[in-house]
Amino acid sequence: MDYIQQFVALVDGVKLTLLIALILCNFITGIAVSIKTKTFNLKGMGDFLVTRIMPYIVGYFGVGLLALIESSWAWAVTAVWAVILATLVGALLQNLRELGISLPGSLGGGNNFD
C-alpha cells in the first residue's frame, strides 16, 4: 500500500488536474474545429483519444512509475509534465485559431523571432 501512496503523491494533485483539464479543453475545441470544418466523425474521436491522448497519459504515468522504482528520477515527472503541458497548450491555441479566435502573436500566433 505504501507504493501506491507514493505513486499517487508523485503524479496526482495540481499536475494531474491541469493535464486532465487541458486534455478536455483540447478534446472539446477539437470537436468544435471538426464540426466547423465539416470533418467530424466518431471514428476520428476514437483515433484522437488513442493516438494523441493515450501517449500523454501512458508516458506521464510511466515516468511516475519509474520515479517510484528509482527515486532519483522524481525530477522527470515534472519534466514530462511540463513538456506535455506545453504541447497541450500549443494544440489548444491552434484549435482556437482554427475556430477563428484572434490571439496575440506572443501566444505563438506570430513570428516573434524576426
ChimeraX attribute file (.defattr): number of C-alpha atoms within 10 A of each C-alpha:
attribute: neighborCount
match mode: 1-to-1
recipient: residues
	/A:1	5
	/A:2	6
	/A:3	11
	/A:4	11
	/A:5	9
	/A:6	15
	/A:7	17
	/A:8	15
	/A:9	12
	/A:10	21
	/A:11	22
	/A:12	13
	/A:13	10
	/A:14	9
	/A:15	16
	/A:16	17
	/A:17	12
	/A:18	13
	/A:19	20
	/A:20	13
	/A:21	12
	/A:22	19
	/A:23	22
	/A:24	13
	/A:25	17
	/A:26	22
	/A:27	19
	/A:28	14
	/A:29	20
	/A:30	22
	/A:31	19
	/A:32	17
	/A:33	20
	/A:34	18
	/A:35	13
	/A:36	13
	/A:37	11
	/A:38	9
	/A:39	10
	/A:40	15
	/A:41	11
	/A:42	9
	/A:43	9
	/A:44	13
	/A:45	15
	/A:46	11
	/A:47	11
	/A:48	14
	/A:49	14
	/A:50	11
	/A:51	11
	/A:52	13
	/A:53	16
	/A:54	12
	/A:55	14
	/A:56	20
	/A:57	17
	/A:58	11
	/A:59	15
	/A:60	22
	/A:61	21
	/A:62	15
	/A:63	23
	/A:64	27
	/A:65	22
	/A:66	17
	/A:67	20
	/A:68	19
	/A:69	13
	/A:70	10
	/A:71	11
	/A:72	10
	/A:73	15
	/A:74	18
	/A:75	13
	/A:76	15
	/A:77	21
	/A:78	17
	/A:79	13
	/A:80	17
	/A:81	22
	/A:82	14
	/A:83	12
	/A:84	19
	/A:85	18
	/A:86	12
	/A:87	14
	/A:88	20
	/A:89	18
	/A:90	16
	/A:91	19
	/A:92	20
	/A:93	20
	/A:94	21
	/A:95	22
	/A:96	18
	/A:97	14
	/A:98	17
	/A:99	17
	/A:100	11
	/A:101	11
	/A:102	11
	/A:103	14
	/A:104	9
	/A:105	10
	/A:106	9
	/A:107	12
	/A:108	12
	/A:109	14
	/A:110	10
	/A:111	8
	/A:112	9
	/A:113	4
	/A:114	3
